[in-house]
Amino acid sequence: MVTHEFAKLWWKLSKDLRNHMETELAPTLTEGQLTVLELLSGHERMKPSDFIEFLATTPAAITTLLDRMEKAELITRERDEKDRRIVWVQVTDKGKTECQRGKEIRDHFLQNYLSRISSHNQQVLVYLLGKVANA
């Protein structure tokens, strides 16, 4: 059964990646924090509510995550000058450095997995996963 085999392989890959990232990012970063930093690297600033769709969590959990990141000096939060109800999140230099480190850790791990197949098959795999993900 293809779906069962796909689920088994997907779970294994996901678990291996999660375990690797958790170990290698510690103690200064988590995967959720890396996601926030990556999102911020593509923007000058974002509102906390902007992260909800990417993190699939609650506003309260995002606030807790941002509190920890601010304490670790990975981000800053500032109130909007015109509308004090709005809070802007920005990445710090330390956050940029940690984001780069996290991306390198993930890229190295994934490259080790992908190096088991040819460059052509890597492209086919990415194409097929894109189809499955409807991207």
Secondary structure, DSSP 4 states (H G I P E B T S, - for coil): -HHHHHHHHHHHHHHHHHHHHHHHHTTT--HHHHHHHHHHHTSS-B-GGGGHHHHTS-HHHHHHHHHHHHHTTSEEEEE-SS-TT-EEEEE-HHHHHHHHHHHHHHHHHHHHHHTTS-HHHHHHHHHHHHHHTT-
